[in-house]
């Protein structure tokens, strides 16, 4: 939102003026449906104040959006938190060709709470636990847990490879940065910003089952770290090599699962532990 003279316009007035080819009724409906968000990912309301130099995000409607035939499961809810067990192929948030077929949209439709916002995210291709905030006033306390690395996370993964050495674990600490194309990441030089402990659990028939313990939460961190060791995650189309884009094959999901979350609730002070009920194809 650019700097303008006061009195400031309403959000609706600004959008109508900024995008004259889009009818006012369209922006009205988008705001009512929670499809216009502020910088924190929270839906704006009609009385949300105009804020110079702050960003707005909106999601275009996608015609003939293909349904994703897998359902999420809510495993915990209180006045502040919603913990969801997400299936493979379903994106956490809206973007690109995914609008209605996103976890955030499904949850807003089911609960009627437009203020739902993800506290952290996992890849569309990854299944498992995702935490959402229900209370904007409590949201920052939970987001700060992740920023301060106070949340213990466990992932399971399967690789179509077998380690050629009898190591019990690997510890990777390096710097990950944007690659080419931009949605992929790569190892860079400088201060490490990504840390993962990787533990092989069992090998059979040319495949290995791993437990992964990320200490940080960089995008694609586990996929990149596994590939860098020569342990491509089964059905990964991005790492180590980018494959041609093809329609999703629901019979071959990425074998990566966010299976456990544990933390001390910053408001209640209780130790909380959540486990996914999903299984990889072992």
Backbone as CSV, one residue per row, in Angstrom:
resi,resn,N_x,N_y,N_z,CA_x,CA_y,CA_z,C_x,C_y,C_z
1,UNK,0.854,-1.178,0.000,0.000,0.000,0.000,0.895,1.236,0.000
2,UNK,0.802,2.077,-0.997,1.685,3.243,-1.090,1.330,4.320,-0.072
3,UNK,2.280,5.221,0.141,2.042,6.370,1.011,1.116,7.343,0.277
4,UNK,-0.001,7.702,0.908,-0.964,8.631,0.318,-1.376,9.648,1.380
5,UNK,-2.003,10.713,0.924,-2.458,11.746,1.857,-3.646,11.231,2.666
6,UNK,-3.728,11.676,3.887,-4.896,11.361,4.703,-6.061,12.243,4.282
7,UNK,-7.285,11.813,4.478,-7.692,10.552,5.118,-7.415,9.349,4.206
8,UNK,-6.950,8.277,4.812,-6.627,7.091,4.049,-7.897,6.443,3.501
9,UNK,-7.786,5.797,2.340,-8.943,5.064,1.816,-9.158,3.781,2.621
10,UNK,-10.312,3.181,2.465,-10.524,1.852,3.021,-9.757,0.845,2.165
11,UNK,-9.578,-0.346,2.683,-8.917,-1.390,1.908,-9.691,-1.660,0.625
12,UNK,-11.015,-1.722,0.728,-11.834,-1.975,-0.451,-11.658,-0.866,-1.479
13,UNK,-11.693,0.386,-1.046,-11.526,1.511,-1.967,-10.163,1.471,-2.647
14,UNK,-9.128,1.134,-1.878,-7.784,1.057,-2.449,-7.704,-0.008,-3.529
15,UNK,-8.255,-1.191,-3.267,-8.178,-2.285,-4.228,-8.954,-1.967,-5.505
16,UNK,-10.098,-1.359,-5.360,-10.908,-1.008,-6.528,-10.173,0.002,-7.403
17,UNK,-9.517,0.983,-6.770,-8.770,1.993,-7.527,-7.507,1.408,-8.140
18,UNK,-6.847,0.525,-7.400,-5.581,-0.050,-7.870,-5.797,-1.017,-9.026
19,UNK,-6.915,-1.732,-9.020,-7.201,-2.722,-10.060,-8.540,-2.392,-10.719
20,UNK,-8.566,-1.383,-11.583,-9.842,-0.899,-12.135,-10.568,-1.909,-13.015
21,UNK,-9.867,-2.927,-13.513,-10.521,-3.915,-14.375,-11.278,-4.976,-13.572
22,UNK,-11.074,-4.979,-12.272,-11.766,-5.948,-11.423,-12.923,-5.239,-10.731
23,UNK,-14.120,-5.776,-10.867,-15.316,-5.116,-10.357,-15.287,-5.042,-8.831
24,UNK,-15.896,-3.992,-8.303,-15.960,-3.808,-6.857,-16.593,-5.002,-6.158
25,UNK,-17.615,-5.572,-6.774,-18.281,-6.719,-6.147,-17.334,-7.910,-5.982
26,UNK,-16.384,-8.040,-6.903,-15.406,-9.129,-6.812,-14.512,-8.942,-5.602
27,UNK,-14.020,-7.708,-5.403,-13.182,-7.440,-4.227,-13.981,-7.571,-2.941
28,UNK,-15.240,-7.162,-2.995,-16.115,-7.297,-1.830,-16.221,-8.763,-1.418
29,UNK,-16.449,-9.635,-2.407,-16.592,-11.066,-2.125,-15.264,-11.673,-1.656
30,UNK,-14.148,-11.243,-2.245,-12.851,-11.772,-1.831,-12.547,-11.430,-0.374
31,UNK,-12.871,-10.213,0.029,-12.640,-9.831,1.425,-13.552,-10.636,2.341
32,UNK,-14.818,-10.778,1.966,-15.756,-11.557,2.787,-15.314,-13.015,2.916
33,UNK,-14.674,-13.542,1.869,-14.270,-14.950,1.857,-12.890,-15.180,2.465
34,UNK,-12.255,-14.115,2.951,-10.943,-14.275,3.567,-9.816,-14.482,2.576
35,UNK,-9.989,-14.010,1.343,-8.975,-14.217,0.312,-8.064,-13.011,0.113
36,UNK,-8.217,-11.994,0.945,-7.284,-10.865,0.949,-6.596,-10.876,2.303
37,UNK,-5.265,-10.997,2.294,-4.510,-11.195,3.522,-3.524,-10.058,3.756
38,UNK,-3.173,-9.846,5.029,-2.133,-8.876,5.343,-0.772,-9.572,5.329
39,UNK,0.295,-8.854,5.714,1.648,-9.400,5.657,1.834,-10.609,6.565
40,UNK,1.016,-10.719,7.604,1.134,-11.828,8.550,0.296,-13.035,8.140
41,UNK,-0.345,-12.950,6.965,-1.161,-14.052,6.501,-2.554,-14.081,7.087
42,UNK,-2.975,-12.985,7.716,-4.304,-12.923,8.329,-5.283,-12.242,7.375
43,UNK,-6.502,-12.755,7.277,-7.498,-12.123,6.409,-7.817,-10.703,6.866
44,UNK,-7.916,-9.779,5.920,-8.318,-8.420,6.263,-9.830,-8.366,6.315
45,UNK,-10.346,-7.413,7.068,-11.786,-7.173,7.164,-12.097,-5.825,6.533
46,UNK,-13.381,-5.522,6.426,-13.761,-4.252,5.818,-13.318,-3.063,6.667
47,UNK,-13.131,-3.293,7.978,-12.703,-2.192,8.838,-11.204,-2.229,9.130
48,UNK,-10.445,-3.102,8.444,-8.995,-3.113,8.606,-8.432,-1.793,8.110
49,UNK,-7.577,-1.176,8.908,-7.043,0.141,8.568,-6.023,0.058,7.430
50,UNK,-6.074,1.034,6.554,-5.061,1.182,5.503,-3.715,1.453,6.168
51,UNK,-2.681,0.758,5.714,-1.367,0.874,6.362,-0.297,1.124,5.307
52,UNK,0.139,2.379,5.132,1.157,2.690,4.125,2.415,1.841,4.296
53,UNK,2.946,1.406,3.171,4.169,0.583,3.073,3.974,-0.854,3.559
54,UNK,2.780,-1.210,3.923,2.499,-2.598,4.258,1.954,-3.311,3.012
55,UNK,2.124,-4.618,2.958,1.712,-5.391,1.790,0.377,-6.073,2.017
56,UNK,-0.344,-6.254,0.927,-1.555,-7.062,0.901,-1.337,-8.217,-0.074
57,UNK,-1.978,-9.334,0.212,-1.914,-10.485,-0.676,-3.336,-10.936,-0.983
58,UNK,-3.554,-11.314,-2.215,-4.850,-11.883,-2.549,-4.624,-13.038,-3.515
59,UNK,-5.591,-13.919,-3.584,-5.476,-15.111,-4.398,-6.564,-15.107,-5.453
60,UNK,-6.113,-15.262,-6.681,-7.076,-15.305,-7.772,-7.910,-16.577,-7.700
61,UNK,-9.134,-16.491,-8.165,-9.964,-17.674,-8.241,-9.476,-18.531,-9.401
62,UNK,-9.410,-19.832,-9.184,-8.955,-20.751,-10.221,-10.160,-21.483,-10.798
63,UNK,-10.355,-21.349,-12.102,-11.459,-22.046,-12.749,-11.119,-23.527,-12.901
64,UNK,-12.108,-24.363,-12.685,-11.966,-25.806,-12.853,-10.801,-26.354,-12.026
65,UNK,-10.748,-25.945,-10.769,-9.692,-26.443,-9.883,-9.889,-27.938,-9.635
66,UNK,-8.822,-28.703,-9.814,-8.909,-30.151,-9.684,-8.949,-30.531,-8.205
67,UNK,-9.971,-31.260,-7.758,-10.046,-31.675,-6.349,-8.900,-32.610,-5.984
68,UNK,-8.382,-32.455,-4.773,-7.368,-33.359,-4.245,-8.097,-34.390,-3.390
69,UNK,-8.028,-35.664,-3.761,-8.911,-36.684,-3.162,-8.404,-37.264,-1.848
70,UNK,-7.850,-36.427,-1.004,-7.364,-36.882,0.300,-7.814,-35.882,1.354
71,UNK,-8.102,-36.383,2.558,-8.665,-35.534,3.593,-7.683,-35.341,4.753
72,UNK,-7.696,-34.143,5.289,-6.943,-33.829,6.496,-7.706,-34.335,7.719
73,UNK,-7.000,-34.419,8.848,-7.634,-34.836,10.101,-7.214,-33.882,11.213
74,UNK,-8.175,-33.284,11.872,-7.890,-32.434,13.026,-7.641,-33.338,14.228
75,UNK,-6.458,-33.204,14.842,-6.136,-34.076,15.970,-6.114,-33.329,17.301
76,UNK,-6.171,-31.987,17.253,-6.214,-31.229,18.513,-6.765,-29.831,18.237
77,UNK,-7.559,-29.337,19.188,-8.058,-27.967,19.082,-8.326,-27.410,20.467
78,UNK,-7.874,-26.186,20.710,-8.286,-25.429,21.886,-8.571,-24.004,21.435
79,UNK,-8.609,-23.055,22.359,-8.989,-21.698,21.977,-7.909,-20.989,21.168
80,UNK,-6.677,-21.521,21.211,-5.568,-20.880,20.517,-5.005,-21.681,19.356
81,UNK,-5.033,-23.002,19.472,-4.328,-23.869,18.538,-5.253,-24.845,17.816
82,UNK,-4.858,-25.145,16.584,-5.464,-26.223,15.820,-4.308,-27.024,15.231
83,UNK,-4.249,-28.329,15.527,-3.195,-29.192,15.005,-3.832,-30.163,14.026
84,UNK,-3.296,-30.190,12.803,-3.914,-30.936,11.714,-2.917,-31.926,11.130
85,UNK,-3.411,-33.117,10.796,-2.629,-34.150,10.130,-2.926,-34.040,8.635
86,UNK,-1.996,-33.466,7.884,-2.204,-33.135,6.477,-1.837,-34.304,5.565
87,UNK,-2.642,-34.573,4.524,-2.272,-35.616,3.567,-1.226,-35.121,2.567
88,UNK,-0.596,-36.056,1.876,0.260,-35.688,0.749,-0.554,-34.935,-0.309
89,UNK,0.132,-34.111,-1.086,-0.397,-33.407,-2.251,-1.232,-32.173,-1.918
90,UNK,-1.639,-31.982,-0.682,-2.465,-30.830,-0.318,-1.578,-29.689,0.181
91,UNK,-1.607,-28.516,-0.463,-0.782,-27.400,0.017,-1.320,-26.833,1.325
92,UNK,-0.421,-26.319,2.147,-0.839,-25.724,3.414,-1.617,-24.436,3.180
93,UNK,-1.119,-23.592,2.274,-1.750,-22.300,2.018,-2.116,-22.182,0.538
94,UNK,-2.868,-21.143,0.218,-3.302,-20.915,-1.148,-2.168,-20.328,-1.978
95,UNK,-2.142,-20.679,-3.242,-1.137,-20.133,-4.136,-1.135,-20.861,-5.460
96,UNK,-0.763,-20.136,-6.533,-0.713,-20.769,-7.841,-2.058,-21.317,-8.250
97,UNK,-2.065,-22.594,-8.629,-3.314,-23.209,-9.090,-4.141,-23.771,-7.944
98,UNK,-3.687,-23.587,-6.705,-4.396,-24.122,-5.550,-5.027,-22.985,-4.741
99,UNK,-6.334,-22.961,-4.716,-7.065,-21.962,-3.931,-7.997,-22.686,-2.964
100,UNK,-9.096,-23.229,-3.493,-10.004,-23.995,-2.642,-9.361,-25.286,-2.153
101,UNK,-8.517,-25.867,-3.016,-7.832,-27.107,-2.648,-6.534,-26.780,-1.908
102,UNK,-6.697,-26.188,-0.747,-5.585,-25.883,0.154,-6.072,-26.153,1.571
103,UNK,-5.153,-26.496,2.435,-5.534,-26.830,3.800,-6.148,-25.632,4.510
104,UNK,-5.577,-24.451,4.318,-6.080,-23.264,5.009,-7.519,-22.963,4.584
105,UNK,-7.837,-23.123,3.300,-9.196,-22.858,2.845,-10.168,-23.902,3.392
106,UNK,-9.766,-25.160,3.367,-10.637,-26.209,3.904,-10.951,-25.959,5.380
107,UNK,-9.950,-25.556,6.139,-10.165,-25.340,7.573,-11.059,-24.129,7.824
108,UNK,-10.887,-23.079,7.045,-11.756,-21.909,7.210,-13.195,-22.256,6.864
109,UNK,-13.373,-23.082,5.834,-14.718,-23.494,5.465,-15.343,-24.360,6.553
110,UNK,-14.585,-25.255,7.133,-15.132,-26.183,8.125,-15.401,-25.517,9.466
111,UNK,-14.523,-24.584,9.862,-14.654,-23.977,11.184,-15.403,-22.651,11.163
112,UNK,-15.429,-21.980,10.016,-16.023,-20.652,9.948,-15.141,-19.575,10.550
113,UNK,-13.882,-19.913,10.882,-12.965,-18.958,11.493,-12.010,-18.441,10.431
114,UNK,-12.199,-17.226,9.975,-11.355,-16.672,8.924,-9.971,-16.293,9.438
115,UNK,-9.841,-16.139,10.778,-8.561,-15.707,11.350,-7.551,-16.842,11.467
116,UNK,-7.919,-18.060,11.056,-6.965,-19.174,11.095,-5.737,-18.813,10.261
117,UNK,-4.554,-19.058,10.818,-3.313,-18.792,10.095,-2.284,-19.847,10.486
118,UNK,-1.466,-20.316,9.529,-0.455,-21.319,9.866,0.640,-20.732,10.739
119,UNK,1.057,-21.476,11.744,2.177,-21.066,12.601,3.487,-21.491,11.959
120,UNK,3.454,-22.574,11.197,4.587,-23.029,10.398,3.990,-23.755,9.203
121,UNK,4.835,-24.227,8.285,4.323,-24.869,7.082,5.170,-26.085,6.738
122,UNK,4.556,-27.006,5.986,5.306,-28.090,5.381,4.961,-28.100,3.895
123,UNK,5.828,-28.718,3.100,5.638,-28.737,1.658,4.326,-29.395,1.270
124,UNK,3.826,-29.017,0.103,2.621,-29.647,-0.438,2.815,-31.148,-0.588
125,UNK,4.005,-31.555,-1.007,4.263,-32.978,-1.252,4.452,-33.771,0.030
126,UNK,4.689,-33.096,1.155,4.945,-33.762,2.435,3.641,-33.926,3.202
127,UNK,3.494,-35.049,3.884,2.336,-35.281,4.739,2.730,-35.070,6.196
128,UNK,1.711,-34.883,7.051,1.983,-34.836,8.480,1.457,-33.602,9.183
129,UNK,2.047,-33.305,10.323,1.507,-32.340,11.276,1.784,-30.896,10.883
130,UNK,0.711,-30.087,10.975,0.818,-28.645,10.776,0.014,-27.963,11.881
131,UNK,0.593,-26.924,12.482,-0.079,-26.179,13.543,-0.629,-24.864,13.004
132,UNK,-1.864,-24.548,13.439,-2.511,-23.304,13.042,-2.899,-22.504,14.273
133,UNK,-2.892,-21.196,14.110,-3.350,-20.293,15.165,-4.814,-19.950,14.945
134,UNK,-5.599,-20.000,16.009,-7.002,-19.600,15.955,-7.239,-18.225,16.559
135,UNK,-6.281,-17.766,17.337,-6.439,-16.525,18.087,-5.323,-15.557,17.706
136,UNK,-5.641,-14.501,16.956,-4.600,-13.562,16.523,-3.803,-12.961,17.688
137,UNK,-4.436,-12.798,18.847,-3.740,-12.191,19.980,-2.695,-13.124,20.581
138,UNK,-2.854,-14.432,20.394,-1.905,-15.406,20.946,-0.913,-15.903,19.899
139,UNK,-1.098,-15.503,18.654,-0.329,-16.078,17.546,1.174,-15.851,17.692
140,UNK,1.567,-14.664,18.071,2.991,-14.332,18.112,3.765,-15.227,19.070
141,UNK,3.140,-15.602,20.185,3.832,-16.435,21.174,4.188,-17.794,20.586
142,UNK,3.305,-18.347,19.763,3.573,-19.652,19.152,4.549,-19.531,17.983
143,UNK,4.439,-18.469,17.207,5.398,-18.266,16.125,6.807,-18.090,16.669
144,UNK,6.910,-17.441,17.824,8.219,-17.208,18.426,8.894,-18.513,18.835
145,UNK,8.101,-19.524,19.201,8.678,-20.827,19.535,9.489,-21.379,18.370
146,UNK,8.940,-21.264,17.169,9.650,-21.782,16.000,10.861,-20.917,15.680
147,UNK,10.727,-19.598,15.803,11.854,-18.719,15.540,13.011,-19.004,16.493
148,UNK,12.676,-19.335,17.738,13.707,-19.607,18.743,14.103,-21.085,18.797
149,UNK,13.567,-21.887,17.895,13.897,-23.313,17.786,13.577,-24.059,19.077
150,UNK,12.402,-23.769,19.615,11.955,-24.394,20.856,10.941,-25.515,20.612
151,UNK,10.790,-25.911,19.351,9.872,-26.978,18.996,10.687,-28.168,18.501
152,UNK,10.489,-29.331,19.111,11.152,-30.555,18.661,10.313,-31.174,17.548
153,UNK,10.958,-31.454,16.419,10.256,-32.004,15.257,10.926,-33.310,14.836
154,UNK,10.108,-34.281,14.484,10.615,-35.557,13.979,9.908,-35.857,12.664
155,UNK,10.704,-36.237,11.667,10.166,-36.649,10.376,10.604,-38.085,10.103
156,UNK,9.822,-38.801,9.306,10.211,-40.097,8.784,10.353,-39.964,7.269
157,UNK,11.303,-40.700,6.711,11.531,-40.655,5.268,12.024,-42.015,4.791
158,UNK,11.748,-42.308,3.528,12.247,-43.524,2.896,13.060,-43.128,1.676
159,UNK,14.230,-43.750,1.539,15.088,-43.516,0.385,15.268,-44.812,-0.379
160,UNK,15.260,-44.752,-1.719,15.489,-45.965,-2.520,16.983,-46.273,-2.636
161,UNK,17.712,-46.100,-1.555,19.146,-46.352,-1.499,19.476,-47.008,-0.158
162,UNK,20.681,-47.560,-0.071,21.174,-48.139,1.171,22.550,-47.541,1.462
163,UNK,22.764,-46.992,2.658,24.087,-46.437,2.983,25.186,-47.479,2.782
164,UNK,26.320,-47.025,2.210,27.416,-47.957,1.968,28.439,-47.956,3.098
165,UNK,28.056,-47.376,4.207,28.905,-47.397,5.389,28.029,-47.590,6.622
166,UNK,28.620,-48.202,7.629,27.844,-48.566,8.824,27.813,-47.417,9.828
167,UNK,27.320,-46.277,9.398,27.193,-45.131,10.294,25.834,-45.150,10.963
168,UNK,25.804,-44.719,12.214,24.546,-44.691,12.947,23.772,-43.401,12.717
169,UNK,24.486,-42.343,12.313,23.788,-41.087,12.053,24.707,-40.125,11.331
170,UNK,24.083,-39.081,10.749,24.800,-37.975,10.139,24.262,-36.682,10.743
171,UNK,25.127,-35.706,10.922,24.729,-34.381,11.372,25.143,-33.377,10.299
172,UNK,24.161,-32.721,9.682,24.450,-31.739,8.640,24.162,-30.337,9.155
173,UNK,25.152,-29.461,9.005,25.014,-28.050,9.352,25.622,-27.251,8.212
174,UNK,24.793,-26.586,7.440,25.312,-25.808,6.322,24.386,-24.635,6.026
175,UNK,24.714,-23.918,4.972,23.904,-22.760,4.588,23.104,-23.110,3.341
176,UNK,21.790,-22.930,3.420,20.907,-23.173,2.289,20.376,-21.846,1.772
177,UNK,20.344,-21.707,0.457,19.884,-20.462,-0.155,19.152,-20.774,-1.454
178,UNK,18.533,-19.755,-2.025,17.772,-19.948,-3.246,18.632,-20.429,-4.390
179,UNK,18.057,-21.314,-5.200,18.783,-21.877,-6.322,18.145,-21.501,-7.637
180,UNK,18.284,-22.351,-8.622,17.728,-22.126,-9.946,17.052,-23.400,-10.409
181,UNK,15.734,-23.355,-10.692,14.826,-22.213,-10.537,14.618,-21.849,-9.072
182,UNK,14.006,-20.690,-8.799,13.948,-20.155,-7.438,13.266,-21.044,-6.402
183,UNK,12.363,-21.931,-6.837,11.665,-22.748,-5.838,12.533,-23.880,-5.299
184,UNK,13.689,-24.114,-5.905,14.628,-25.096,-5.365,15.677,-24.371,-4.540
185,UNK,16.275,-25.095,-3.588,17.342,-24.499,-2.800,18.627,-25.270,-3.039
186,UNK,19.735,-24.673,-2.612,21.042,-25.293,-2.792,21.948,-24.880,-1.646
187,UNK,23.038,-25.599,-1.500,24.009,-25.262,-0.466,24.826,-24.054,-0.910
188,UNK,25.006,-23.100,0.014,25.784,-21.915,-0.284,26.936,-21.753,0.688
189,UNK,27.645,-20.673,0.547,28.765,-20.381,1.426,28.326,-19.394,2.504
190,UNK,28.986,-19.486,3.652,28.672,-18.552,4.725,28.215,-19.251,5.988
191,UNK,27.669,-18.472,6.884,27.242,-18.975,8.188,26.111,-19.990,8.011
192,UNK,26.215,-21.179,8.633,25.146,-22.181,8.506,23.813,-21.646,9.016
193,UNK,22.751,-21.986,8.283,21.398,-21.601,8.703,20.448,-22.791,8.692
194,UNK,20.995,-24.002,8.475,20.171,-25.202,8.410,20.891,-26.349,9.107
195,UNK,20.159,-27.052,9.975,20.768,-28.124,10.773,19.808,-29.311,10.851
196,UNK,20.317,-30.497,10.536,19.506,-31.714,10.560,20.338,-32.892,11.052
197,UNK,19.748,-33.698,11.934,20.338,-34.991,12.305,19.576,-36.076,11.564
198,UNK,20.309,-36.966,10.901,19.729,-37.986,10.042,20.137,-39.359,10.551
199,UNK,19.156,-40.212,10.848,19.422,-41.518,11.459,18.791,-42.626,10.613
200,UNK,19.596,-43.525,10.022,19.030,-44.682,9.330,18.524,-45.704,10.341
201,UNK,17.324,-46.213,10.119,16.690,-47.126,11.074,16.708,-48.569,10.583
202,UNK,16.385,-48.761,9.298,16.301,-50.120,8.762,16.484,-50.078,7.258
203,UNK,17.153,-51.092,6.714,17.305,-51.233,5.270,16.822,-52.607,4.840
204,UNK,16.086,-52.633,3.714,15.666,-53.902,3.127,15.241,-53.664,1.690
205,UNK,15.527,-54.666,0.850,15.128,-54.621,-0.559,15.587,-53.336,-1.251
206,UNK,16.802,-52.875,-0.906,17.360,-51.702,-1.566,16.795,-50.375,-1.114
207,UNK,16.034,-50.352,-0.037,15.443,-49.118,0.488,15.848,-48.960,1.948
208,UNK,15.846,-47.716,2.423,16.214,-47.438,3.815,15.194,-46.504,4.452
209,UNK,14.811,-46.852,5.665,13.877,-46.030,6.452,14.705,-45.148,7.386
210,UNK,14.426,-43.836,7.343,15.183,-42.859,8.128,14.278,-42.140,9.122
211,UNK,14.875,-41.751,10.244,14.299,-40.764,11.140,15.114,-39.477,10.992
212,UNK,14.425,-38.357,10.823,15.074,-37.072,10.600,14.698,-36.118,11.721
213,UNK,15.706,-35.391,12.215,15.499,-34.477,13.338,15.999,-33.085,12.940
214,UNK,15.147,-32.270,12.313,15.574,-30.922,11.919,15.606,-29.972,13.116
215,UNK,16.719,-29.272,13.253,16.815,-28.267,14.312,16.366,-26.903,13.810
216,UNK,16.388,-26.733,12.499,15.914,-25.503,11.865,14.783,-25.873,10.909
217,UNK,14.192,-24.869,10.293,13.034,-25.135,9.439,13.100,-24.434,8.106
218,UNK,14.208,-24.552,7.402,14.325,-23.932,6.086,13.489,-24.706,5.064
219,UNK,13.025,-23.989,4.062,12.233,-24.618,2.999,13.043,-25.707,2.297
220,UNK,12.448,-26.878,2.127,13.064,-28.029,1.453,14.329,-28.512,2.151
221,UNK,14.508,-28.132,3.406,15.741,-28.483,4.117,16.004,-29.987,4.126
222,UNK,15.004,-30.775,4.499,15.215,-32.215,4.623,15.446,-32.866,3.269
223,UNK,14.735,-32.430,2.274,14.892,-32.988,0.934,16.285,-32.688,0.394
224,UNK,16.754,-31.475,0.625,18.080,-31.075,0.159,19.177,-31.790,0.938
225,UNK,19.055,-31.866,2.258,20.064,-32.518,3.080,20.161,-34.003,2.763
226,UNK,19.032,-34.661,2.607,19.053,-36.082,2.280,19.725,-36.310,0.920
227,UNK,19.353,-35.511,-0.063,19.930,-35.668,-1.394,21.432,-35.404,-1.392
228,UNK,21.886,-34.471,-0.562,23.316,-34.145,-0.526,24.152,-35.303,-0.008
229,UNK,23.530,-36.200,0.760,24.223,-37.387,1.258,24.092,-38.574,0.309
230,UNK,23.371,-38.377,-0.775,23.129,-39.472,-1.702,21.896,-40.275,-1.376
231,UNK,21.062,-39.761,-0.468,19.844,-40.458,-0.056,18.620,-39.701,-0.552
232,UNK,18.404,-39.712,-1.850,17.205,-39.075,-2.388,15.970,-39.665,-1.720
233,UNK,15.037,-38.802,-1.340,13.787,-39.291,-0.770,12.938,-39.865,-1.899
234,UNK,12.354,-41.002,-1.655,11.602,-41.703,-2.693,10.488,-40.829,-3.251
235,UNK,10.424,-40.766,-4.578,9.418,-40.007,-5.340,9.622,-38.500,-5.264
236,UNK,10.833,-38.057,-4.920,11.125,-36.623,-4.912,11.435,-36.170,-6.338
237,UNK,10.656,-35.209,-6.836,10.827,-34.718,-8.199,11.718,-33.478,-8.281
238,UNK,12.218,-32.995,-7.118,13.038,-31.783,-7.102,14.513,-32.043,-6.804
239,UNK,14.793,-33.044,-5.965,16.162,-33.258,-5.491,16.553,-34.720,-5.641
240,UNK,17.764,-35.024,-6.079,18.840,-34.085,-6.407,18.678,-33.411,-7.766
241,UNK,17.848,-33.991,-8.643,17.669,-33.431,-9.981,16.215,-33.020,-10.176
242,UNK,16.024,-31.901,-10.849,14.683,-31.414,-11.154,14.114,-32.199,-12.325
243,UNK,12.983,-32.844,-12.091,12.347,-33.631,-13.139,11.302,-32.808,-13.869
244,UNK,10.911,-33.265,-15.042,9.894,-32.569,-15.823,8.577,-32.522,-15.048
245,UNK,7.875,-31.426,-15.205,6.594,-31.294,-14.511,5.545,-32.173,-15.177
246,UNK,4.905,-32.997,-14.371,3.843,-33.883,-14.845,2.716,-33.839,-13.819
247,UNK,1.518,-34.275,-14.179,0.426,-34.324,-13.186,0.793,-35.197,-12.002
248,UNK,0.222,-34.880,-10.836,0.486,-35.659,-9.631,0.116,-37.124,-9.844
249,UNK,0.987,-37.996,-9.394,0.709,-39.431,-9.391,0.363,-39.811,-7.959
250,UNK,-0.923,-39.964,-7.684,-1.361,-40.221,-6.320,-0.896,-41.580,-5.789
251,UNK,-0.409,-42.427,-6.681,0.110,-43.725,-6.251,1.562,-43.628,-5.783
252,UNK,2.192,-42.486,-6.045,3.606,-42.331,-5.692,3.841,-41.031,-4.922
253,UNK,3.335,-40.925,-3.715,3.586,-39.711,-2.919,5.040,-39.643,-2.455
254,UNK,5.515,-38.443,-2.216,6.830,-38.251,-1.625,6.876,-38.962,-0.279
255,UNK,7.886,-39.783,-0.083,7.944,-40.566,1.150,8.623,-39.775,2.271
256,UNK,7.929,-38.715,2.674,8.391,-37.830,3.746,7.184,-37.473,4.603
257,UNK,7.323,-37.660,5.905,6.199,-37.497,6.827,6.640,-36.730,8.068
258,UNK,5.945,-35.618,8.352,6.161,-34.864,9.591,5.378,-35.558,10.689
259,UNK,6.051,-36.397,11.470,5.328,-37.342,12.319,5.178,-36.901,13.766
260,UNK,6.061,-36.031,14.294,5.952,-35.638,15.704,6.273,-34.158,15.893
261,UNK,5.552,-33.546,16.821,5.824,-32.191,17.303,5.766,-32.203,18.821
262,UNK,6.725,-31.548,19.468,6.704,-31.459,20.931,7.231,-30.094,21.352
263,UNK,6.551,-29.478,22.310,6.953,-28.159,22.787,6.248,-27.869,24.104
264,UNK,6.780,-26.909,24.825,6.115,-26.396,26.019,5.232,-25.227,25.613
265,UNK,3.949,-25.346,25.865,3.012,-24.305,25.461,3.414,-22.982,26.097
266,UNK,3.666,-21.940,25.292,4.150,-20.672,25.846,3.127,-19.933,26.697
267,UNK,1.853,-20.292,26.577,0.813,-19.632,27.359,0.356,-20.486,28.539
268,UNK,0.086,-21.763,28.287,-0.394,-22.645,29.355,0.735,-23.231,30.191
269,UNK,1.939,-23.325,29.609,3.072,-23.897,30.326,3.110,-25.409,30.315
270,UNK,2.165,-26.060,29.633,2.102,-27.521,29.579,2.993,-28.063,28.468
271,UNK,3.555,-29.258,28.686,4.281,-29.950,27.635,3.276,-30.579,26.685
272,UNK,3.397,-30.288,25.402,2.466,-30.819,24.409,3.227,-31.698,23.422
273,UNK,2.628,-32.836,23.118,3.234,-33.771,22.171,2.134,-34.284,21.234
274,UNK,2.389,-34.176,19.924,1.426,-34.612,18.921,2.096,-35.578,17.960
275,UNK,1.344,-36.582,17.520,1.863,-37.590,16.606,0.901,-37.774,15.436
276,UNK,1.456,-37.873,14.220,0.656,-38.179,13.046,0.276,-39.644,13.043
277,UNK,-0.914,-39.925,12.530,-1.369,-41.307,12.417,-1.106,-41.859,11.004
278,UNK,-0.472,-41.082,10.162,-0.214,-41.527,8.797,1.026,-42.419,8.756
279,UNK,1.135,-43.205,7.695,2.246,-44.135,7.537,2.859,-43.977,6.148
280,UNK,4.158,-44.162,6.052,4.815,-44.216,4.759,4.684,-45.636,4.191
281,UNK,4.970,-45.775,2.903,4.821,-47.061,2.228,6.077,-47.889,2.418
282,UNK,6.182,-48.541,3.556,7.366,-49.332,3.883,7.073,-50.812,3.701
